[in-house]
Amino acid sequence: MEESFSASDAATGEEVEMDLPRNEVLTDAEVGCSDLPVVNATSPDVGIYIARPSSLLRSLDDITDGLLDQDQETLSERVAILEKKVQLQGDEIVCLKSALADVIRKLNQVQESGKVLQNNILPSKPAFKSASRRGEKKAVHLSPVESIHSAPHRSTTPPARTSPSHKANNANLKKWSSLSTTTELNDGNVKPFRAKPVYYGKLPSLSINLYGSASCLSSNRLPACPSRKLKSKTTEQKYCAGSPTRAEKAKPPPQTLSDFKKWFQPSSKEPFWNLDEGYLKIYLRGRPINLYAPSNVTDFSTTKTVEPPSEKLQLEWVYGYRGRDCRSNLHYLPTGEIVYFIAATVVLYNVEEEMQRHYLGHTDDVKCLTVHPDKIRIATGQVAGHDRREGRAQNLAALKIQRKRMPLSQTLPHIRIWESVRLTTLMVIGIGDFERAVCCLSFSKLDGGQHLVAVDEANEHVISVWDISKEKAHKVTETKSSTETVLSAEFHPSEKNTIVTCGKSHISFWTLESGALTKKMGIFDKHEKPKYILCLAFADNGDVLSGDSNGNIFVWCKGGNRISQAILGAHEGGVFSLCVLKNGLLLSGGGKDRRIVEWDGNSYKQTGNLTEIPEQFGPVRTLSQGKGNLILVGTTRNCILQGTVYLKFNPIVQGHTDELWALYPHPTQNQFLTCGYDKHVYLWDSLSHTVVWSKEVNESAHCCCFHPDGHLVVIGTQTGRWLVLDLTTREIITTHCDGSEQIECVRFSPDGNFLAVGSRDNSIYIHHVSESGSKYSRIGKCTGHSSFITHIDWSVNSQYIQSNSGDYEVLFWTASTCKQLISPNAIRELEWQTSTCTLTFNLAGIWPEGADGTDINASCRSNSVKQLAATADDFGKVNLYKYPCSQPSAKSHTYGGHSSHVTNVAFLHDDSRLISVGGKDMAILEWSVI
């Protein structure tokens, strides 16, 4: 079956019915104009010619088609110009908002230096929403000590509820927690009580939009809040909406536009330093959080600018490989390096010299890779960015944060062509042309690599051909490839302008001629049509070879679309990869049987040489010619092996195969431990960049921690169980269970006598450790958090704990009694062994303006000098700050390489390196501190 596409057809993907001429004349009845008179041009009484309505319609159609074609040619350019203008306008708006906020802040400082009305306290948010509600009376509802819940940031399941008895007992304990006692109006999460409304006199009503402009509407009465006395066990305090503590001064009602701006300033959610109480108030997702400062902090300003540290990070090593869901992504270069990718990083690894280089031009997951015939240029394609795939930018603040980190154009799927010597980008093509991801790439062979074929992973799987011979690449043509999945697209190495694609239930042979693609579908004749054509290869004589999900290898003769020879049952299960070696032999890699079989390149008979990949490394994903007679094998378990079919294959790259959260450095050696949802534990050596050992624990692991002596490690799982593993014997010493929900974090005390286990059931379980870590007895349970535990830190003296939760609380505990500390003065003098809690005064500056509380997943502090702090965020970035980092919106060095959310970071014991792990990308990145 043959389908032809003209240049215009390729742009639309629509077939033209050839038996219907485009200039067909419509009748009067068809156009609804049969009643109109028609004057003959030959009539002697009339000197003009009046065309029939059908002729007019044809002329209008021709004009319209011409205008549409002309408009289509300039559409992309105009859209790009508009996007640039919108981005520039957005930057101008941000500057205007920043300037307005600065003016309001200064006006507020001037006002606070004057007299204030002590008896008139306004609520924190005005309640006028429209002119129609100007005279409506409203009651003010307050609940000063209730916790405000938030959605958890690591799971879509809601946090477990605390029992009613816990809520009653914890109400007084939480009067000194991270959440301010301010309660915003109309907050559906707060239980209200009634208060008598009090009103000021008439005030001018103002309308303020998001960009800071204001306009007068009419006079209005604004409600005020009377002070109420709320008793606790220890003291009696006055609370009111808009006045979270008694130390904050009341503000008079606004009388003018200037006064209104001053009065409205607290709603801007800017950081606020309370000198009297010694705490810094920040806002996450619009909620106030009080972070109490150490006693030695006396001179603090929220407007001070903190520069990034003099130290920087340099990517030294990348652990892992993306073989689970990608194909044909492993190649050998003449430089002696193998090139592959994981996350947003392309790795060039010289196995003999044990050295890596990295191309870091991509902003998100790399999905495909191909090498130019000159063996220098490389093309890689990436997926759409986070905000395009997952709709991560839910509000203007989050969108602004992302745009600061990454321009809009870089979040779109695109192709990068770069050279492998200096790792410089030569051209970026396809921005705005791909919808979801670039899943297949291939350079042309016979014309010296002047063309590049690409396939979009969107529903229509559009195939496009690009001319890259000039300085600026341009698209030659594109058309719909298939409604089914496309797994491979390759230029034929010995047949000019021929492209072969394959995928679900199809193999297609394309011819590029006169700027258009013509397709011939592969015909299987008497053979059963497989569900998937999984891979392609080209024999030396020009035959096309395909491997399918039924375990068969089909030979398609050169220039045709029919099967000339069939190798049935070549593998048990699917044939995942085919590779024609330099000597003409053919290798096939099996999925289910994990075998690599050697075939004669002419007769396609087995030579008798075969080998089987060990089960721990997984089925074969891709095969590639290595150095000399060596073969490179990429597996579905994200490993790369090297060897021959005559000898065994050895792993040169290993990695996790499922989401990764758990990371902890060895306390005395240059090693670190990771474990993930793939139920595997790896101990890595940061100097040799190898796996010391690995072990399967039969449960998905979420967190881990070394004992201070370094001889054992605790691993927390998703089922509520935690395991103690001996590093010498690699055996599990003991197993315990704390609750039935996921263990979020585990931490040994500095002296090794206590273990704190933070659970998703909102509790922290404290255990006493004895017999060198082989025996554990539970002391008690710390209850008081209203959401799941996210981070735990021990004090240096091993007596106290600070903890964060999913609803942005910071609470403190006495470990031996499991009681909550409610006095700020009892904590100010404490020194903390680690800084994994992301919500503390010393790390207040890591939260950018507009952060929603889930953007930062982990933090750590350098161990010896304690001058550096690092964070892992949801934008795939690792950030390096000065420590302490208490100034709001402190500046940092930001580094890419990950594609998914970065879930954890940790400095090694000597602070020489920083380790970061990705979540969905399963990558482990080792950074040198320079």
N, C-alpha and C positions, 0 to 999 in steps of 0.2 A: 504493500500500500504506500502510495507516494503523495505527500502533501507539499504544495508549493506556497511560498510566502513572498509577496513583494515587499519593498522597503516600507511602504505604508502599513502593510499587514503586520509586519514585525513589530511595529510600534504599538499596534492595538491588540494584537493577538487574535484577531477575528478573521475567519475565512470568508472569501468573496465568492458568491455564487456566480459562476462564469456564464450560465445560461440566461441570466437576466441583465441585459445591457443597461448601463447607467443612464443613457439618454432616452429612455422610454418616455413617450408622450402620454400624459394623463388626460383623460376625457374631462369635459366640463362637469359631468355628474360627479366624477371622483373628487374634484376639488370644490364642489358645492357652488359652482358659479354658472350653472346652465341657463339661468335667466338673464344673464348679461348679453347685450347685443354685440354682435361681431360684424365689423364693417370690412368689406372686401377692399383690398388695396387697389384693385383695378376699376373700382366704381368711378364713373366720370363725375359724380356729384361730390365726391370727397377727395381732397388732395393729400390726405395724410393716411398713414397705415396704423391701425390699432391692433396690437398683438392679442392673441387669444390668452385667456388667463393661464392656461397650461404653459404657454411659452414664457409668460412672466415668472411663473413659479420656478421653471427650470433655470431661468437667468438668475433669480434670487438664490436658488440653491447653489449654483456655481460660484456666485459672489461670496456666499456664506462659507462654502467649503474653502475658498481661497483665503478668506480672512481667518478662519479657524486654523488652517495650516500655518499661516504666518504667525498667528498668536501662539501656537504650540511651540514654534521654534524659539521664541523669546521668553517662554513661560518660566523655565528653570532659572534663567538669568535674572528675571524680574523678581522671582521668589527669593533668590539669594540676596538681592539688593534690599528687599523688604526685611528679610531676617536680620541683616546687618543693621538696618536702621532701627529695628525694634530693640536689638541688643544695645545699641548706643543710647537709645532713649531710656532703656532700663538702667544703664549705668548712671545717666544723668539724674534719674529719679532717686536712685540710691544715694547719690551725693546730696541732693536736695533734702532727703529725709534725714541724712546724717547731720547736715547743717542745722535743720530745724530742731533736731533733738539736742544739739549743743546749745542752741539759743534757749530752749525751754529749760535745760539744766541750769544755765547761768541765771535765768530769771528766777528760778526756784531758789537758788542759793541766796540771791538778793532778798527775796521775800522772807526766807527763814531767819535772816539776820534782823528783821524788824519785829514788830509786835504780832502776836498771834492770838486768836480767840480760843481760850481754853475750854469753853463750854459748848462750842459748836463744832462737832466732828462730822465730816461728810463721809458717806460710804465710798469705797474705793472705786466704784464705777458708777457714772451717772446713768440714770434709767430712762432718759428721753430718747425714743427711737423714731418718732415721727411727730409732725405737728398736730395730728389728730389726738394724741395722748397727752397733751400739755397739761390738762387740768386733772389728770387721773392721780389719785392718791395710792401710794404703795407702802406696804409694810416691809420692814427690813428684817431679814431672817439671818440669824447668826448661829454658828456652831464652832466655837473656838478650838476645841480639842479633838474633833473628829478627824480621822485619817482620810486622806483623799486617795482613792484607788486609781490605778492606771492599768492599761493593758500591758501585759508582759511583752518584753522586747525580744525574747528568744523563742517564743512559741506562740502559736495562734490560740492555744487553749487558755482560758482565763485562770488567774491565780486562785488557789484554794482559799476558801473562806475561813476566817478565824471563828471559833466557836463563840457563842454569846457570852459565856463566862469570861473568855479571854478578853473580849472587847470591854467588858465592864471593869476588869482588873487593870487593863492597860490604859484606860482613859487618862488617869493622872500621871502614869509613868511617861506618857508621850508629850507632856507639856514642854519638855526640852528635847524635841526631836528636830530633824532637818526641816520638817514642814512648818511653815509659819502659821500662827493662829489666825491670820487673815482669811476670811471666807468671802468669796466673790458672790455677788448677787446672781440669782437664777442658776446656780450650779446644781444640776440634778443629782450629784453624788453626795450632797450634804443634807443631813436631816435638819429641817428648819424648826425654829420655835418662834412664837409670835412676839412682837414687840410693838409698842404704841408708836405710830409715826409722828414725827415732829417736823415742822416745815419752816423754812426760811421765808423771807419776803420775796417779792417778785424779782426774778433775775433774767437777764437776756439769754435766750435759748440759742445755742450755736450748733451748727452742723459741721462736723469735721470728718473728712474722708481719709483714706489710707495714706495719702501723700502729704498730709499736714495742712491742707488749705482749710479755711474756716469761713463760715458765713452766718450772719444773724438771721434768726427765724422770727422769734417773738418772745415776749416775756413768758416766764415759766416758773413754777414752784418746784424746788428740788428737795427731796426728802433728806432728813438728817437722822442720825442714829444716836439714841441715848446711850450713855455708858451703863453697862450692866456689871454686877459683881458676880464673879464665878469663883466658887470656893474649891480649894483642893486640900489635900492633907497637910500641906506644908505652908501655904501662903494664900493670900487673898489678892487677886489681881483684877484690873479692869480691862475688858476686851471690847473692841468695837470693830466692825468692818472698816477696812482702810487704815486701821491702827493696830498692827500685829503685836506690838509691845507697848508698854506704858511709857517707854523712853522716847518713842517717836512723837514728834510734835504735831498738834492738830493744825489744820489749815482753814482759813476763813473761806466763806462762800465766794465764788467768783462774781465780780461786778462788771468787769470789762473784758475785752478780748485778751488783753495781756494777762489779767488775773486768771482767766479761764485756762490759758495755756499752762500757767503755773499749777493750777489745781488739777489739770488733766495729766500732768507729768508722771505720777506714779503708775498710770496704766500703760506706760511705754515699756514696761518690763525691763528696765535697765538695772544693772547691778547697783546695790545701795550698801554703803558702809555705815554701820551703826557704831559710833565711837563709844557711847555710854555702855552698851552691852558687849562690845567687842566681837561682833559677828558681821559677816558679809552675806547679804541677801542676793541670790541669783534666781533666775526664773527658767524653768524647764517646762515646755509645753504650756506656758502661761501660769505655772504654779510656783509660788514662792518657796524657796529653800534657804534656811539659815545655816551657814557654815561658820562655826565658832573658831576664832583664830587662837594660836598659841599666845601665851602671856607676854612673850617678848615682842609681839607685833603691836606697836603703839602708833607709828606714823604710816598710815595706809591711805592711798588715793586710788579711786576706781578709774581715773583718767590717765594714769601713768602708763607709758608705753614700754613694753618689755621686748627686747630684740631676741631673735633666736640664738641658740648657743653657738659658740665658735666651733664646737665639734660637729661633724657631719657623718652621715652613713654612706657606705658604698656597698653595693650588692656583691657579695663574694661567691655565694653558692646557692643553687636552686635544687631542692630535693623533690623528685617526683616527675611524672610524665603523664600526659593525657592520652591514654589508649583505650579507656573504657568506652568512649562513644565517638572517637575520631579515627579516620583511616588515612593511609598514605601520608603520614606525617613524620616519617623517619628517613633521613637521607644522609649519605656520606659525601663530604666535600674534599676536594684535592688538598686542602690545607691539613688534612688528617683529623678534621673535626666531624662529629656527627651533629646534625641540626634537628631539633624537635621543639615542641612547645608544651607549656603548661600555664594555666591561668592567662595573664596578659603578657607573659614573658616568653621570648624565643631564645632557646639555649643553644649555644655552640660549644660542644664538649669535646676536648681532646683527651681521649682515654689514656693514651700513653704518657702524656705529660701531666695528667691529672689537673687540668686547668679548664675553667669555664669562662666564656664570654657571653654577654647577654644583650639582646636587642630589646629595648624598652619603649619603643615608639607607640605601641598599642595602648588603648585606654580601657579595654575590656577583653573578655575571653577571645583568644585566638582559636579559630575553628578549622582552618585549613592552611596548607603550606605546599609550595612547589618551587623547584629550583630551575633557573634559566639554563639553557644549553651551554652558556659560557661558564657555568658553575660558580659564578661570582654573585650575580644578582639573584635575589630571592623575593618571592611574592607571598604575602600572608594576608588572610582575610579574617575579620573579626565580627562579632555579634553586635547587636544594638546595646547601648549603654543601659544602666540600671533604670533610669527614669523612663526610657522607652519601653523596656521589657516588662517592668513590674509596677510602673506608675508610682515610683517612690516619692516624687515631689508632690506631696499632697497639699501643700500650702505655699504661699509666697515666700515665707521665711526659709523653708526647706529648699525651695527652688533657688533662692538667692545663694544659699550655702553651696549647692551643687554647681551653680554657674561660676562662682568664684574659683572652684576647684577645676572645672572643666567646661570649655566652651560648648555650645550646642552642637556644632558641627562634629566634634569629637565623640559625641554619644551616638552618632548614626553609624550603621554598618558601612564599612569601607575596606578598600584594599590598599596595602602599603607595599611598594616595591623598594627594596633597599639592597645595599651591597654589603657583602659579608666580610670585607677586609677592614673597613673603617667603621662599619655599623652605622652608616649614615643613610637617611631616607632620601631616595631619588625622586619619588613621586607618590602622591596620594590620590587615588581615583575612586570614583563611585559614590562620593558623598551625596546622599539624596536619591541615589539610583536603586539602592537595595532596601528591602522592607524589614527583614528580620535578621538575617545573618548571611555571610558568604560561606557556603558549605563546600564548594569545590573550586579548584583552580588548576590551570594547566597552561604552560607556555607552548607556542607552536615550535616545531622542530626544523622543518625543511627550509623555512625562510630566515633562520637565525634567531628565532624568538621575537619576531616583530609583533606578534599578536598574543593576546591572553584571553582565555575563555573562563568565565565565572558563572556560577549558578547560585541563585538566591534561594534561601531555605524557606521562603514564604509559601503560601498555599499553592500558587501557580508555578512555582519553581522556574522562574524566568531564567533563561540562558542568554548570556550576552557575550559579545566578542569585542575586545578593545584593541585599538592600534596604539602601541606603546613605542613605536619607532622614533617618534619625534619628542621634543622636550616636554610637550604637553600632550597627554594621552587623550584620545577621544573614542567614543563608542561607535563601532561600525554598525552593529545591528543588535537587536534583541528580540526574543519571542518566547512564548510559553513553551516550556519543555514538557511537563507532565503534571497531571493533578496528583500523581503519586510521588512518594519520596524518591529523590535522586541521591545516589550514594557516591557516584564517581563520574567525572567528566575528563576526557583526555584527548589531546591532539594526537592524531596518528603520526608516528615517527617517520614513515616512509611513503605516505600518501598525502599529497599537498591539499590543504584546506579541508581536511576530513577530521571530524570530531566524533567521538564515541561516548555516549552516556549510558548509564545503567542505574537500576534501582528496583523499586518494588514492581514486580510483574512486567518488567520491560527492559529492552536494550534497544537503543536508537543509534542510527548512523546518520550524521549530519554532513552536509556539504555547504561550504561557504563560497558563494559565487555572486558577483555583482552586488555586493553589499547586502545579500539576503541569505538566510539559512533554509536549506531544503532537508527534510527529514524522511528517512526510510526506517520503518520499524523492523526489528529482527523477527524472522519467521522461524518458529520452532518445528514446523512440519509434524512428524510423527512423535516427537519427543514431548513429554509432559512439560507444560509451562511452569517454571518454578515460581514460588511466591516472591523470592528476592534474587536478583542478580547482584552479588555482593562485591565483586572485584573484577578488575580488568588487567590485561597485560598484552604485550605485542611481541610476537615471535620475530626472529631475524628475517624470515621470508615474507613478513608483512601480515601474517594471519593475526586475527584478533582472538584472544583467549579470554574466556569468562568463567568465573566460579560462582556457583549458586548455593542457595540454602538447602538443596536436596543432596549436596555432596558431589555434584557432577561438575566436570570441566568440559565446556563446549568450545570447539574450534570453528571460527567464522572465517571463511576464505577472504583473501584480500579483495576489496572492491565490491563485495557482495553483502547480502543481509540474510544468508541462509547458513545453516550448520553443515559443515563439511566433515566433521569428525566429532565423536562424543566419547568422553571417558566417564562412564557411569560408575557411581559408587567410589569415587576417588578418595573420599573421606567419610567417616561416620559423622553425620551432622553437616553443617555448612562448610564451604570452602571460603575462608575469610580473607585469604591473600594469595596472589600469584606474583612471582618474580622471575624474570628472565635474566640469567647471569651473563657475565662477559664471555664465558666459554660456550654460550648457547644452551646450556642446561636450564631446565625449568624447575622451580621450586613451588610447591603448594603448601599452604598452612591451614590446618584444620581447626575448627572451633571446639566441637565437643570432644574429639579424640586427642587434641593438643599435639598432633603429629606434624612433622615437616617431612615431606616426601620429595625425592628427586626424580625427575622425568627427563627422557631424551628429548632434545629440542626439535628433532625432525620427525621421528616416528611417534612421539608422545607415549612411549612405553616406559614403565618404571625401570630405573637402573638398579634397583635393589638397595639403594642407600636411603635410610630414613632414621629419624630420631624423634623422641617424645619429650616435650617440655614438662618439667616437674609441675605437679598440681598446684603447689604453693604460689607459682608465678602466673597461673591462669592460661586460658586459651590464646592461640596466636591471633593477633590483630593485624599486624603488617610485617612484611618481609622486605629487606633491602640489602643490596650488595655493600659490604663493608670493605675494609682495607685488605688487599690481596684476596685470599680465599675465604676470609671471614664473612659470616652472615650476621646481620643485625635483625633482631626480632623484637617487635613491640607487642606487648600482651594486653589483654583486657583488664588485667589487675594492675595496670599502670607501672609495669616494669619494662626495662630494656635489657635484653640478653645479647651476648656476643659469643660466637663459636662457629662450628661447622657441623654438617650432618654426620661426619665421621667421628667427631669427638663431642663431648657434652658441652652444653651452653652454660655460661656463667653470667650472673646478674651484674650489670654495671650501673644500673639506675633502679631504685625501688621507691615506692610511695604508697600512700593510703588510697583506698578505693571508695571511701564514703566521707560524709561530712566530718570535719575535724575541729575540735574545740580544746582538747586537753594538751597542755604544754607545761613543762616544768624543767628548769635547769638543775644539773647536779650541783650539790652544795660545795664540792671541793675539786671537781674535775671539769675539763672542757667537754662535757657531754650534756645531752638533754634528752628528755623522754617525751614522746607523743603517743596518744591513743585516740581512737576515733570511733565513729559509729560502725566501722567495718569490723569491730571486735578484735582488732589487732593492736598490740603494744610494740613500739619500736624504741630502742635505745640507740641514739646517734652519736657519733664522734665528730665534733666540729672541726678538728684538725685534719683528719684523714678523709672526712666527708663520706663516711661509710656507715653501714648499719652494724653496730656491735652485736646485737642480737634482736630477735623479734619473737613474739609469743602471741598465740591466739587465746583469748580469755572467755570466749563464748557469750559475752554480753557487750552491748554497745556502751562504750565508755565516754563520759562527758568531762571529767576533770581528773587531776592527779596531783600528787605532792610527794617530794622526797622527805624522808626522815632527816633531821639535821646531821646525823652521822653518815648518811649516804648509803646505808647498807640495805634499805628496803624502801618501797614506795607504796602509797595508798592510791587506789584507783576507784573513783566514783562512777556508778553506772546510771542508766536511764530508768532502772527498775526500783531504785531506792537502796540497792545493795552496794556495799563498798568492800573491796578486796585488798588484802595486804600481800604484796609480792616481794619475795626475797631476790635481790639482784644477783646474788652469787649462784644460787641453785636454780633460779628462775621458776621457782615453785610458789604456789599460793599458800601462804602460812595460815591465814584465817579469813573468814568471811563474816560480815555483819550486815544488818539491815536496819536503817533508820527511816521509818515511814515507807510509804508505797509509791512515792513520786520521785522524780529525777533528783539525783544529787548534783547540786549546782557548783559547789566548791568544797574543797577539803584543805585544811591547813594545820600543820604541826606547830606547836609553840616553839620558840627559839631554844628552850632547854630540852625539848623532846618529851616532856612529861604529859602533855595534853594534845588532844586532837579535836579540832572543831570541824563539824560536818554541817554545811549549809544545804538545806533541802528546799525543794520547790513547794513544800507544804507550809512555808512561812516560818519555819523553826530552825534553830541552830542547836545541834546535839553536841554536848561536850563529853569527851571520853578521857579517862585516865589511862596513861600508857605505862606499862611495866614489862619486865623481863626482856629488855632490849627491843621492844616493839612487837613482841610476839603475843602479848596479852593486852586486851582492852576491856575496860569496864566503864559503863556509862555513869557519869556524875549527875547529869540532868539535861534539861532542855530549855533553851532561851526562847521565850515566846513574847511577842510584842510587835513584830513586824506585821503589816497589813498586806504584804505581797511576798512573792518568792524571794529568797536570798540570792543576791548576785555576786557579792564579793565579801571577803573576810580578811582582816589584818590583825596580827597579834602585836601587843606592846613588847618592847625590848625586855622588860622584866617578866614576861610570860604570865602576867596576872590579868590583863584586860584585853578585850576584843572590841574592834569597831567593825560595823557591818553596813552594807548597802542592800536595798531591796528594789524590787521592780517598780514600786511607786515612788521612788526617789527619796527614801528615808535614809538618814544616817543615825544609827543608834549605837550605844556603848554598853558594854557588859562586864561584870566581874566573873571571870571564868570559873572560879572555885564554887561560887554560889548560884551561877546562872541568873543573877539579878541585874536588872537594867540600872545604869547610872543616870541620874537625872540632874546632877549638878554640873554646870559647865566648868566651874573652877576645879573640879576633881579630875578633869581630862586635859586641861590646857597644858600642863607640864609634862604630859606623857610623850615619850618618843616611840615611834612605831617601827617595827622591824622591817616591814614591807609597805608598799604603797599601791596595792592592787585595787583598793576601793577608789572608784572614779569620782565619788562625791565626797571630797574633803576640802578644807580650806587651802591646803598646799597644792591642790590640783584644780582649783576653781577656774584657772585660766585656760584649761583645755577645752572648755565648752564654748563653741562659737555662738555668736548672736543668732537667736532664733532656733537654737537646738531643741529637739523634742525629747531629749533624755534617752533615746535609744540609739543615737548616732555613734556613741563611743562604747565599744564592747569591752575593752580591757585597757589597763594601764600598768606601768611598772616604773621603778626607780633604780638608778645605778646603785651598786652595793657598797663600794669602798668610799669613793669621794662624795657620792650622793649629790651630784650637781646636774644630773640629766634625768629627764622623765620621757617616756615613750608611750604612745597610745595607739590603739588599733580601732579603726572606724568602719562604718558601714559603706563607705565610698571606695573601698579597696585600697586605702592609703595607710601608711605608717608615718606617724608624726613624731618629731623629736623636739623637746622643749628644754628650757632651763628649769632646774629644780631649786627651790620651790617655785611653783608656777601658780601663784595666787592672783596675779593681775588679770582682770577679765579680758577675754579675747587676746591672749598673749600670742606673739608671733612664733612660728615654728618652721622647721625644715620638713617638707612633705615629700614622700617617696611613693611611687607606684610600683607595679609588678604583680600585685594580686589583682584578681578580677571580681571575685565575690567579696562579701563582707570579711574583713580581717577579724578573726575571733579572739586572738591572744597574742601577746608579746612578752618577751622576757630577756633580761640581760644575763649573760653567763656569769659565773661566780667572780671572774676577774674583770668584768666590764669591757672586755676586749671585743665582744661581739653581741649583737642583738638578734634574737630569733623571732620570727613572726610566722603565724600559721593562718591559712585561709579556711573559710568554712566550706562552701560548696565547691571551691576550686581545688581543695585538697592539697594545696601547695605549701611547702615549707621553705621559707627564704632566710638565708643567713647573711647578716649585714655586718661589715667591719666598721668599728667606730674609729674615725680618723680625725 
